[in-house]
Structures are given as C-alpha cells and as structure tokens.
Amino acid sequence: MVNQGSKSAILTPAHCRAARGFLDWTQNDLAEKAGVSRSTIRDYEGARHDIHRATEAQLKLAFEQGGVVFVEIQPIGWAVALEQQSKAMPAKV
C-alpha cells in the first residue's frame, strides 16, 4: 500500500483470492458481505491498484466472519487458513 505506513498489508491480492476460494465466495459475495464494490475487489485481485487500509479492514472482517483466519508465520509472512469446520460453519447434513 502506497503512503499508508510501513506496516505490510495482511491481505494481499493472492490472499483475497485464496480466502474467497476457501469460502466458495464470488467477488459479488465478498463485495456484498464487506460493503465494497465488486470493481474494487476485481481491480485489487487483478493487481490493478492497491486498497485503502479501511477497505482492507472491511474485507478482512468479512472473511473472518465467514471463518477465515489470518496467521503470521515467521519468516514467511501472513498466511490464510480456514477455521475448523465446527467453528466456521454448521455441518451440512
């Protein structure tokens, strides 16, 4: 992220795509759940532009509410994982 502090972003375009994949969400699903436009997600995932910290926070919150966790692994950096099935979503019958 440009000019938004020295802390690296937790949510990269690849993390965004991976988290959507874990949850089987479309870009439209994420846009609705996070309250942002689909074009913002499309452009970010396509590395067309960066997102603001506030937008990153909205996306991250939507993912976390869906059951995704972000874990910092040293020295690699941030990783995306899915919570255990029992916590993230009810079991399908």
C-alpha positions in Angstrom: 0.0 0.0 0.0 1.4 3.3 -1.0 1.8 6.1 1.6 -0.1 4.2 4.3 2.6 3.5 6.8 5.5 1.0 6.9 3.4 -2.0 8.1 2.9 -4.5 5.3 -0.6 -5.4 4.3 -2.1 -8.6 5.7 -4.5 -9.1 2.8 -2.7 -9.4 -0.5 -4.5 -9.9 -3.8 -3.5 -13.6 -3.6 -4.8 -13.9 0.0 -8.1 -12.3 -1.1 -8.5 -14.9 -3.9 -7.5 -17.7 -1.6 -9.9 -16.7 1.2 -12.7 -16.4 -1.3 -11.8 -19.9 -2.6 -11.9 -21.3 1.0 -15.4 -19.9 1.5 -16.6 -20.6 -2.1 -17.5 -16.9 -2.5 -17.7 -15.0 -5.7 -16.4 -11.5 -6.0 -20.0 -10.4 -5.7 -20.5 -12.4 -2.5 -17.4 -10.7 -0.9 -18.5 -7.2 -2.1 -21.9 -7.6 -0.5 -20.6 -9.0 2.7 -17.8 -6.4 3.0 -19.9 -3.4 1.8 -17.5 -2.5 -1.0 -17.9 -2.5 -4.8 -17.2 -5.6 -6.9 -15.0 -3.5 -9.1 -12.8 -2.7 -6.1 -12.3 -6.4 -5.4 -11.8 -7.2 -9.1 -9.2 -4.5 -9.5 -7.4 -5.4 -6.3 -7.3 -9.1 -7.0 -6.1 -8.3 -10.5 -3.3 -6.1 -9.1 -4.7 -3.1 -10.9 -4.5 -1.0 -7.8 -3.9 -1.1 -4.0 -6.7 -0.7 -1.5 -7.0 1.7 1.5 -6.5 0.4 5.0 -10.2 0.9 5.7 -11.2 -1.3 2.7 -8.6 -3.9 3.7 -10.2 -4.0 7.2 -13.7 -4.4 5.8 -12.6 -7.3 3.6 -10.6 -8.9 6.4 -13.6 -8.6 8.7 -15.9 -10.2 6.2 -13.5 -13.1 5.7 -13.1 -13.6 9.4 -16.8 -13.6 10.0 -17.0 -16.3 7.2 -14.5 -18.5 9.1 -11.1 -17.5 7.5 -8.2 -16.7 9.8 -5.0 -14.8 9.0 -1.9 -16.2 10.7 1.6 -14.6 10.7 4.3 -17.2 10.1 7.8 -16.1 10.6 9.8 -15.7 8.4 7.3 -16.2 5.6 4.7 -13.6 6.5 1.0 -13.8 6.5 -1.0 -16.9 5.6 -4.7 -17.6 5.1 -6.4 -20.6 6.6 -9.9 -21.8 7.3 -11.1 -22.3 10.8 -12.1 -25.8 11.9 -15.4 -26.8 10.3 -17.3 -26.9 13.6 -16.4 -23.2 14.3 -16.6 -21.7 10.8 -19.9 -23.0 9.6 -22.5 -25.6 10.5 -22.0 -29.1 9.2 -24.0 -30.0 6.2 -26.5 -32.8 6.7 
